[in-house]
């Protein structure tokens, strides 16, 4: 279950169940180097923004940090993505391929 909480700003607080598919493990090339990741695809409900229920893919570091490394989203108007370009202050070493 994904919980969304307000942190002092005027945002509605709610929680809902989100189905997620574990796609597997991948090593991806990023600006910070090659990172070992685990890949998830959240099942998106029907809406006017995303293009289908499997339209978002998220890569998280395959280590104790589990930080988001990359996210791609296919939308009706095109696509959008984000990628980790730098990091600091992690509790554990990032799982980079040497």
Residue pairs with C-beta under 8 A, 6 or more apart in sequence:
1 15
1 16
1 17
1 18
2 15
2 16
2 17
2 18
3 15
4 11
4 13
4 14
4 15
5 13
6 12
6 13
18 42
18 43
19 42
19 43
20 40
20 41
20 42
20 43
21 40
21 41
21 42
21 43
21 54
22 38
22 39
22 40
23 39
23 40
23 41
23 57
24 38
24 39
25 36
25 37
25 38
25 39
25 62
26 36
26 37
26 39
26 59
27 34
27 35
27 36
27 37
27 97
28 34
28 35
28 37
28 59
28 69
28 70
30 69
30 70
30 83
30 84
30 85
31 83
31 84
31 85
31 86
32 84
32 85
32 86
32 87
32 94
32 96
33 96
33 97
34 96
34 97
35 59
35 61
35 69
35 84
35 94
35 95
35 96
35 97
36 61
36 62
36 63
36 95
36 96
36 97
37 59
37 60
37 61
37 62
37 69
37 70
38 59
38 60
38 61
38 62
38 66
39 57
39 58
39 59
40 57
40 58
40 60
41 54
41 56
41 57
41 58
42 56
42 58
43 53
43 54
44 50
44 52
44 53
44 54
44 55
44 56
45 53
46 53
48 76
49 75
49 76
50 56
50 73
50 74
50 75
50 76
51 74
51 75
51 76
52 74
55 73
55 74
55 75
56 71
56 72
56 73
56 74
57 71
57 72
57 73
58 68
58 70
58 71
59 68
59 69
59 70
59 71
60 66
60 67
60 68
60 69
61 67
61 69
61 94
61 95
62 95
63 92
63 93
63 94
63 95
64 91
64 92
65 90
65 91
65 92
65 94
67 84
67 87
67 90
67 94
68 82
68 84
69 83
69 84
70 81
70 82
70 83
70 84
71 81
71 82
72 79
72 80
72 81
73 79
73 80
73 81
87 94
